[in-house]
Amino acid sequence: MAEAFFMSDSKYSDYIEAVLKEIPEASADDIHAAFEKYENEFYIPPQDALRSVLRKFQSDSDAPSQSKPRQQRQTKKVAQLSELGSEDKDVEIEVMVVTHNLRQQLIRGEERQIAFGMLQDLPWENEEKRTQWEYKDWGSNSQLLPGSIVRIEGASVNEYNGKRSLNINQSSRIVLLQEGSGSSLKTEDPIDISALPNDGYVTVVGRVLSTKNDQIHRKDGSGSIDIVRGRIADDSGHIGFLSWEPFSHEVGALIKITGAQVRTFRDTPELNFGRTTKIEPYHDSKFASIDDLKESSFATISDLRDGSRDTDIIVQVTEIMQRKFERDGQEKHLWSAQVIDPTGQCKMTIWDDISFSEEDLPVFLKVTSARITAWQGIPDITVDSSHQITMLDEPAWEGEIDPNSHFVEAPLDELAAGGSRVGIQTKGIVVSVKEDSGMISRCPECRRVMREGSCFEHGEREGVEDIRLRLIIDDNGTTSSLLVNKEVSLKLSEMSEADFKKSAIEGHDALIMDLRSKLLTNFLEVKGRTIIDEQGMMIIATDVDVPSRDPQLRATELRAAWGWN
Amino acid sequence: MQARRIVRQPSELMLASEFASSHLHEKGPGEYDPTFIITKLGCKVNRIVVSGLLERLEVRETSNGTQMYQGQIRDPTGLFYFSVREYSPLPLQELIHQLHERVSSSEPILVGMVAKTRWYQSEDGGVYTSLRPEEITEITRQRYANWLLDAAEATYLRIEHWSQSLEVDATMEGLSTTSIPQRSHQSIVAARHHYGEVDLEIFKLNVMQALDIAEGKIEAVTTPPPEIRLPEAEGEGETSNQSVEEIIRMVISHFDQGEGVQYQTIMSNAMSKGHDRESTEEGLDQLIHQGVIEEPRFGWFVFVQTQ
């Protein structure tokens, strides 16, 4: 025992001595225990724990501390929110409550009522001088009513994603200084269209690009509602709107819309105007003209989103075929096309006759007011009438695009910011080889991967064997799943089908370890298409390469690029 | 309310020095919001890709009686600490078990690892970083070299962005006037408020070290961790006739990889050459007094940079 103690003692002795040098009155045994605790319990070796141990004993002894007392509690009294730092605790400030909403929230498994809303500083000053922050009230304080002026003592600042807000804690004290009228103030500033959230109430200034009277038929057959659909734009972007109230502003008018609701249909946000929405003419001589806005409102294939309406786009048709179908006993037809532009490729469906034939291809079309639908992530430009199509005499871009080798190179972050795309090429580092890579069994009817001999949709079936890899790649702060088919999986893993089959018998863990040793942290070049939905991005690969990278050469290139030679 | 979706957090490439020197963390207000570490270069990470020499891997008993593996990975700039618990997926546990046997027999192994970042805060407010591995694999020297370059490049970009940010106010508005990618704005603002002035030279040096090793200029890739002892001079003399100052200079020039050399390393080397503690301390004081070395942080010694 004594020897064991002596050994471990000597292990720390230099550090203990270092601490004692600074704080002579500390006990060597206590210091030893502290180092041991850091190492054994928190896996922090003595050299890294030294500073903490020093600080601990410095604060234990009442010697004047040399380190900055960061934790010291001192009430910070401020007049303006802008004086607060992101880590301020125990804040005292006088504010006006603007809004107050209640919400049930699950906190550590317990249902609790909290309140949230907006508040403004400088409650006794002119409204223009005030700054507005969000707050959360964890203490169910009844004095927090819209319009009331209160002094909050003991609040803390919360910062998340760069946005600061005030936390009113259970221990905070609220002093009512002036009772509120209960009415809430509207102080929303206009937001750029490109920066609109996916839901919530907003204020927007924009120019009307188009309007169209429309009707919505009630599902219960009790009649229809007149609505107005349209589009508005500012120089950051454009968005469709739906007005449930009469809308008389003409195309080209510049308007300010206060209290519009953003709703997202499929992947496409839309502004909704209702009874409480205020729309008024707006004056700004510098605002972009309607021609400029229309010009920039042309979409590209890479921009297309499921559920969009009123889309204007220029495309090159690479394939066209007629499809016949029967409806109400009558034979009808539509045209199904493959289209392409410099940003990608997708489908187009035309429910009307067209003025060109397969021999004329490639043709360039200007399409207006199209609807966008999507199937398995591939956008389909849906055209209801031939009036929406104009044939262009000249190619809209230089050089013809070959659809077979048309892979548009785009970094992962750009792909993630857009909609689903076909024919893309990108790169990334493998950060995961998922454990369901390898031999799989697919449902013979829907090709879904079966689990334990059973398909989610079709029940028990005799499965069809297949091989696939499920990877995750990252690049520059963006992440994507990567599905690799059998052919490419065999190439990437340098394994034969028989090798994979053998692994299914001999041990799946060994296969995963083997695949990781070949792929994990490796750099890949990927071709394929993307599917983007609320779960993030997935790439269905048609080809994947592991380019060989020569470190010497790369290092030389980096030095040259950085001017470090 | 918006439906909560658990979206996978992207990873960052990072050298050990940047990760280990971090002590700012962030968590969203919700119970299941991910946690992040924000580094001195303003990088906000929940998951990182690291590589290096698997320097240590040990089994430990936890307080509730289960086993865990703890280990450390060394890259040219420092150490990553990690732990693997029993509930980890089987392929990871199996691999760790195999690696443990090999590390125990002192075999040098290079690994690549994707891991979640973790932090621990001690009672007195000190923050320490560590890793919880998700996937590990043994890698070749070539892949290690390429990882070093990827991580060096990512670090270089962060240094550039940090320097750019110094020209504007440390606010979201200030950064919006720069060409720094928007995804870094919030974390740079947070880091600038938290860390204040950051010595970029250390990180630049780290990038250089990574490049050097990737180019094969330093034989440190598959060799065991640096010895704590200087190579013995010929003739195992108990008392060398080197002065203590000479030894201290040798130790620092031999072991300093950018962050300095620890008191303990200097002390044990000097003592093994026959100098006692007191005279070694005197030697250190002397060199500091002469302006040859300095102690930028407690217990760490470096040569004074001469311009």
HADDOCK unambig.tbl for C-alpha pairs under 7 A between the chains (distance, minus, plus):
assign (segid A and resid 14 and name CA) (segid B and resid 264 and name CA) 6.55 0.50 0.50
assign (segid A and resid 52 and name CA) (segid B and resid 126 and name CA) 6.15 0.50 0.50
assign (segid A and resid 56 and name CA) (segid B and resid 124 and name CA) 6.11 0.50 0.50
assign (segid A and resid 107 and name CA) (segid B and resid 31 and name CA) 6.63 0.50 0.50
assign (segid A and resid 108 and name CA) (segid B and resid 31 and name CA) 6.88 0.50 0.50
assign (segid A and resid 160 and name CA) (segid B and resid 28 and name CA) 6.14 0.50 0.50
assign (segid A and resid 161 and name CA) (segid B and resid 186 and name CA) 5.99 0.50 0.50
assign (segid A and resid 162 and name CA) (segid B and resid 186 and name CA) 4.66 0.50 0.50
assign (segid A and resid 431 and name CA) (segid B and resid 114 and name CA) 6.13 0.50 0.50
assign (segid A and resid 432 and name CA) (segid B and resid 135 and name CA) 6.88 0.50 0.50
assign (segid A and resid 474 and name CA) (segid B and resid 10 and name CA) 6.33 0.50 0.50
assign (segid A and resid 474 and name CA) (segid B and resid 11 and name CA) 6.54 0.50 0.50
assign (segid A and resid 477 and name CA) (segid B and resid 10 and name CA) 5.35 0.50 0.50
assign (segid A and resid 477 and name CA) (segid B and resid 11 and name CA) 6.36 0.50 0.50
assign (segid A and resid 477 and name CA) (segid B and resid 12 and name CA) 6.50 0.50 0.50
assign (segid A and resid 478 and name CA) (segid B and resid 10 and name CA) 5.45 0.50 0.50
assign (segid A and resid 479 and name CA) (segid B and resid 10 and name CA) 5.06 0.50 0.50
assign (segid A and resid 509 and name CA) (segid B and resid 90 and name CA) 6.90 0.50 0.50
assign (segid A and resid 509 and name CA) (segid B and resid 91 and name CA) 4.89 0.50 0.50
assign (segid A and resid 512 and name CA) (segid B and resid 91 and name CA) 6.80 0.50 0.50
assign (segid A and resid 513 and name CA) (segid B and resid 91 and name CA) 6.33 0.50 0.50
assign (segid A and resid 516 and name CA) (segid B and resid 137 and name CA) 6.06 0.50 0.50
assign (segid A and resid 517 and name CA) (segid B and resid 137 and name CA) 5.21 0.50 0.50
assign (segid A and resid 517 and name CA) (segid B and resid 138 and name CA) 6.01 0.50 0.50
assign (segid A and resid 517 and name CA) (segid B and resid 139 and name CA) 6.47 0.50 0.50
assign (segid A and resid 520 and name CA) (segid B and resid 137 and name CA) 6.93 0.50 0.50
assign (segid A and resid 521 and name CA) (segid B and resid 112 and name CA) 6.50 0.50 0.50
assign (segid A and resid 535 and name CA) (segid B and resid 7 and name CA) 6.39 0.50 0.50
assign (segid A and resid 536 and name CA) (segid B and resid 7 and name CA) 6.87 0.50 0.50
assign (segid A and resid 551 and name CA) (segid B and resid 145 and name CA) 6.04 0.50 0.50
assign (segid A and resid 551 and name CA) (segid B and resid 146 and name CA) 5.72 0.50 0.50
assign (segid A and resid 551 and name CA) (segid B and resid 214 and name CA) 6.05 0.50 0.50
assign (segid A and resid 551 and name CA) (segid B and resid 215 and name CA) 6.25 0.50 0.50
assign (segid A and resid 552 and name CA) (segid B and resid 214 and name CA) 6.92 0.50 0.50
assign (segid A and resid 552 and name CA) (segid B and resid 215 and name CA) 4.84 0.50 0.50
assign (segid A and resid 555 and name CA) (segid B and resid 149 and name CA) 6.82 0.50 0.50
assign (segid A and resid 555 and name CA) (segid B and resid 211 and name CA) 5.92 0.50 0.50
assign (segid A and resid 555 and name CA) (segid B and resid 215 and name CA) 6.51 0.50 0.50
